[in-house]
């Protein structure tokens, strides 16, 4: 089993700055440093918010905030739809249907042995 590697802030910043400058493609950086695309994306987000002792990038910080707000809107939309359905069910008249509940009582006409 491989031991988990640790990268310094300076190394992470250099990799992200190389990516942002256009000096290398993401694929080239991933191969050269043997890192995953998810890790590179994570470092890029951290860099955008000033996580590597660099000034935060205003545009990237706005993109992160927009992404967070979009996730919140999605969550609230799902909750809203759930609550609407719950209210509709609670306000609708009770419908009696013979197939929704199992029969109760002792008048079971069918048996395992066939017809009577």
Secondary structure, DSSP 8 states (H G I E B T S, - for coil): --------HHHHHHHHHHHHHTSS-HHHHHHHHT--HHHHHHHHHHHHTTTTSS---HHHHHHHHHHHHHHHHHHHHHHHHHHHHHHHHHHS-----TTTS---SS-----TT---
